[in-house]
Amino acid sequence: MTSAAFAQTLAVVLMLARWVEARVNSMGSLNDARQAVCWGNSYRGGNCSGIDFHDVTTIYSSGGAFVAWKQDLGQAVCWGSADLGGECSGIDFRDVTEIYGGESAVVALKKDLGETVCWGKSHFGGMCSRIDFHDVTAISNTGGLFLINFQGFTTYYGSPGALVALKKDLGQAFCWGQSYTGGECTWTDFSGVTEIYGSGASFVALKKDIGQAVVEGHPDFGGRCSGIDFHDVTTIYSSGAAFVALKKDLGQAVCWGSSLHGGDCSGIDFHSVSEIYSNYHAFVVLKKDLGQAVCWGWSELGGECSGIDFRDVTEIYSSGGAFAAWNKDLGQVVCWGRSDWGGECSGIDFRGVTEIYSSRQAFVALKKDLGQAVCWGSPEYGGECSGVDFRGVRAIYSNHHAFVALKNGLGTNESGSEGDAVSGVKMSVSRRGFYSGLAVAFAVSSASL
């Protein structure tokens, strides 16, 4: 081969090499844009190897499973515990308009057709073939039941274990799931109901305009409220087994349910309250302007915070038995509650954190701009993430046992999380209560068990 021919051949080879390299890099970028990483309990959603995240628009969750919805294709993929909704092969997702996650089941609503499909544990909401879903506009959940919101509803709140649907114009609602947790509401008067709130095994339907409420579910979980005055109530919050009805304008509140879980708030000063947060076992009243807070409920699980400095706290997040108070401006977080559930975070560098998420027993602080994150709490619930690549992560979702980090902006769910999710979870900020905001699928960063 002449030198000229060799040079020409080499040039062709180099050009081909550069083309192959460019193609590989391009393919890598495409793959990265559709990747997700999972960690936590592998049987409850912490292992998503083999899941195709192409075209995923949003991720939803039950207590122990995830649903990645490909809305434009009318498809979804599920993983995690099959009993809790992690198996959805055979489900027809065409025409689905909304997906909701409960504690043990998932519901996909086809609003325009007046139909729905349910899967998961049949006795906890996974069976809904006898329910008439015509005119349903939204679904929310409470403890172990589902409630359906029909046309005319004003607003709705839920818990990870049930869904709620209120037909406000007719004063009706449907419930299903375990009857002792609120799944039977045939004789309940829903006329005048403006909002619904749930705990772990009960719900409260507030009739704000007339200062009344109706309650259904297990008595030990807040399912009885005789003697409670609901006049002037502005918002209701919940833990796993108790409720707090705040009368913000009066600086007062009334509580009921399990005293161990925050059902007794006598002696608590509710003046100057800016926000109330909860986990499964306790409540926190934040007085942001005063740099103060008061806690009550199960002391070892977040109900005792007398030594915590709340000055300049911007947000509070919760796991099932711990809290994390974030001072975003200073890049600091202070934690309390059960240490192995995330109540101990000393020594962690929170500078650069952009968002905090939680599962039942762990927290994740994402440093989006740096492509990094720090995790703490129980490793089995996602508290260990040292081997996880957070570069390109745009949103994190969680159930009780695991986390999913979706990369490059796909699947961001802003309709229910920023502290609470709308079925799909960023679980962290529990403003309306531990269950009100967790599933209605976990959307505006909410709390977890």
N, C-alpha and C positions, 0 to 999 in steps of 0.2 A: 504494500500500500504506500503510495506516495505521501509525502508530508502534507501536500495540499488536500488530498483525500482524507487523511487522518484528521486534519484540522476541521474539515467539513463534517466528518462523522462525529467528532467530539462536540462540535457546536450543536448538532442535532440532539445528541444524548443529554447535554446540559439543558437545552431548551425543554426536552421531555421531562427531565428531572424537576425543573422548576414548575412545569405544568402539573406534574403529579403532586409536588409539595403544596402547590396552591389548592389543588382539589382536596387533598387531605385536610389542609387547614380549614377550607370552606366547609367540608363535611363535619369537621370537629366543631365548628361554630354552630352549625345547624343542630348537631346533637346536643351541645351544651345548652342551646336555647330551649330544649325540651326535656331537660333532665330534672330529676328530683332526687333528694337524698332523704332517707328515713332512718330513725334510730329510736331506741327504747325497747319495749317488750316486742320481740319478733313475732309472737303469736297474736298480738293485738294491734298490728299495724306498723311495727318498728322495722319490718323487712319488706321492702318494695322492689327487690330485684326481680326482673322479669316483667314488671309493669310498664306498659307503653304509655308515656305521658305526652306523646304527640297530640296536638290540638286540644289539650285539656284547658278548659276555661275557668273552672272553679273546683275546689276540693271541699267535700263535706265529711262529717264524721258522726258516728254513734259513740257509745262509751268505749268500744274496743275494735273499731273498724273504720276504714276510710272509703269514700266514693269519689273518684276523679271523673268529673262530668265533662264530656265533649259535646257541648250543647249544639254546635253547628252541624255535627254529624249525627245527632240523635243517638249517642252512644255513651257508655260509662264503663269504667273498670273499678272493681272493688277488691280490697284485700284486708287482711286482719282476721278476726274471729268470725267464722261462718255463722255461728249462732247469733252474733251481734250485728249482722249486716255485711260481713266481709265476703259474701258469696252472692253475686247478682247475675251470673251467666243465665241466659234465658229470659231476663227482664227486657221488655221492650221500652226503650227510652225515647223513642220518637214522640214528638209533640209534648214532651215534658217541659213545663214552664218553671217549676220550682222543686227543689229537693230539701227535705228536712230530716235531721238526725235526732233520734231519741236515745235514751239510755241503752236500749237493747234492740232497737229496730230503726229502719229508715223508710221514709215515705217519699215517693216521687209523684208530684201532682201534675196532671194534665188539665190545666184550668179551662182551656177552650173546649175540651171534650167532656168536662164534668166527670173525669175519671182519675183514678190513682192506682199505683201499685205499691204494695208494702212488702217488706221482707225483713227477716231477723227472727227474734223469738215471737212466736205467734201470740202467746198470752200477754206479751208486754208491748203490743202494738204492731207486731209483724203480720197480723192478719186483719184485713179491713175490707173483705169482699162484700160485706153486708151494709157498708156505709154508703150513703148517697152523697156524692161529692159535687153534684150540680150546684153552681153558684158559689162554690168555694173560692175565696180570694187569697187566703193565706192560712198556714197551719203553724201552730206553736205547740210547745210541750210542757208538761209538768210531771215530775216524778216518774210514775210508771204508767201513764196514760197518754192518750192523744186527744186533743180538742181541735175542732175545725172552725176556722174563721170564714164566714160567708160574706156575700156582698153587703156593704153597709157597715163593715167593721171600722172602728176608729183606730185602734192600735192593738197590738198583741205582744205578749212576752211569753217566754217558755223556759223549760228546763231540759236537760239532756235526756230525760227519760220519757217524754210525752209530747204530744202536739195539741194545740188548741185552735178551734175555729169558732168564731162567734158570728151569728147572723143578727146583727144589731137591730135591723129594721123589724124583724119578727120576734126579737127577744128569745132566740133559740141558740142551742149549741149541741154538738154531738161529742160524746166521749167514748173512748174504748181503750182497752188494756186491763190491768188488774183493778177490779172493782174497789178493793180496799184502799187503793192509792188514788182514787178519784176517777177511775175508768167508767164509773156508772153515775150519770148525772141526769137521768130521765126526768126526775121530778124537781130538778133545780130550776128556779125562776131566773132566767137570764135577761128579763126585760129591764132596760135602763142600764145595762152593764156597759162601761166605757173602757175598762182595761182588765186584763187577766194576768195574774202573777203565779208562779209555781215554786214549790219547795221540792224536796226529794220525794214526797209521797202525798202531796195535796196541792190544791190550788185555791186562790182567792179571786173572785170576780167582783171588782169594785164598781159601785154605782156612784160615781163621784158627784154627780149633780144633785143627788138626794141624800148623800152622806150615809150610804148603806153598803153592805157587801154580803155576798154569799160564799160559803167555804165548803169544799168537798175534799174527802180524802181521809187519811189516817189521823186520828186525834192526836197521837204523839208527835206528828210531823206538822202540826199547825192546822189540822183539819177541823178544828172547832174554835169558834171565836165569839161565843155568846158573851154579851156584856161589853164588847168592844165598841167604842164610839168612833165611827168613821167620818163624822162631820169634819170638814176642813182638811182632810187628808190630801196631800199633794202627790205623793209617790209611795209605793210599797216596795220594800226590799226583802230578800229572803236568804237564809242559809239552807242547809240541807234539811232542817227540821224545825224552823221557826221563821216568823215574819216580823218585820218592823214597818209600821204605818207612820210615815213622817208627816207632821203638820208644820211645814217649814215656816210659814208666816207667823205661827204662834210660838215657834221655838219649842215644840212638844212632839212626842211620839208615843205610840202604844205598841206593845210587843206581846206576842203569844206564841205558843208552841213549846217545844222542849227547852226548859230553862238552861240545860247543859249546852245547848246549841244557840243560845242568845235569846230565848223566848221571854226572859225576864230582864227588863231594862229600867226598872225602878231605880232612881238615884242617878241616872245618866242625864247630863245637861245637854239638851239639844239646841240651845241658842247658838246662833252664828255658824250653823252647819253648812258647809259648802258641798259635801258629798258623803255618801255612805258606801262602804265596800263590805264584802263578805267572802268567807270561804265556806266550806261545808259545816264548820263547827263554831264560827265566831263572826262578830261584826266589828267594823272600825268606823267611827264617825270622825271625819277630817274637818277641822276648822282652819282652812288654808290661810285666811287673813290673820289669824292669831298665831299660826305656827304651832297649833296644838291638835291633839287627837285623843279620843277615848275608845277603849276596846272593852268588849264583854263577850261572854260565852265560855267556851272551854279554854281555860287559861293556858294549858300546855300546847294548845293547837291554834294559838293566835289571839286568844281572848284576854291576854295580859300584855300591855305595852307601856307600862309606866316609866320605863327607863329609856324610851326611844325619843330621839330628837326629831321632831316633825317640822322644824323651821325650813321653809323654802321647798318643801316636798311638792312636786308637780303632779304625781300620779301614784296610785297604789295598785299593786297586782297581787293575785292570790293563787295558791295551789289549794289542795284540799284541806291542809292543816297548817298553813304558814302564809305570811304576808311579806311583800317586798315593797318598801316605800322608796320611790325614785326621785332624786333631785337631779333633773336633767341638766340644768345649767352648770352644776358643779361636777357632773359625771360621778355621782355617788349614789349608792343604794344601801339601805339599812334593812335587815331582815329579822323577823321574829316568828316564833311558833316552833313546831317540831323540826329539829335540825335536819333529820334525814329526809324530810319532805320539802326542804328548801328554806328552812327557817334560820340557817346559818350561812352567811355569805361574806364574812370578813376575809380579807385577803384577796378578793376578786377585783380586778381592774375593770371598772365600768366606764372609763373614758371612751368616748366615741360611740356609745350605745345609742341606737336609733329606735329600738322597740324591744319590749319584753313580752314573752309568751310563757304559758304554763301548762303543765299536765296535772294529774292528780297529786303527784309527789315530786315534781321537779320544775325548774325554771330554765328558760333560755333567754339570754340577752344578746340580741343581734347587733353587730356593728356593720351595718349594710355598706357604708362607704369604704370600709377597710376589707370587706370580704371575710369577716371573722365573727366568731360568737363565743360566748362563755356559757357553760351549763353548770348547774349545781342542783343537789337534791339526790333522790334515789336513782342509781344507774339503771335499774330495771324499768324506770318510768321516764327515761330520757335525760337523767341528770349527768350523764357522761357522754361527751360528744367530741373528745379530743381527736378522733380519727375522721371527723366529718369535714368535708370541703364546703365552706360557706361562700366561696367566691361566686358572684353572680346571683346570689339568693335575693329574691324580691319579696317573698311572702312565706311565712311559716304557719302551718296549721297543726292542730293537735287534737287528740282524743284524751281519754283518761290515762292511757298507758304509753303513748308514743307521739313522735313529732314527724312532720313532713315539711321539708324545705323545698319550695318550688323555685326554680331559677329563671332569671331573665324576664321577669314580669308576667309569666303565664300563670293564670289561676289566682291572681290577686282578687280577694273578695272583700270589697269595701262596704257591702250592704249590711253587714252585721258585725263587724269586728272593728276594732280600734279600741278594743277593750271588750268586745262581745262577739261573736260571729253570727252570720245568718245561716247557719248550717254550714259549716265548713271550717275549721276553727283556728282562730287566733285566740287562744284562751288566756286571758290575763286580767283585764280590768273588770271587776264585778260591780258595776254601779248599781244595777237594779237587783242584785242579789246573786248568790252563787249559782242558782239555776236559771234565773231570768237573764238570759243572754248567753249561756253556755251553749247549747246547741240551738238556740233555735238554730241550730247547729252552730254552735260555737261560731259567732261572727263578731263584731266589735271586740276584740280581745277580752275575754271573760275569765271566770274562774273555773277551777276544775275540782273534782272531788278530792 
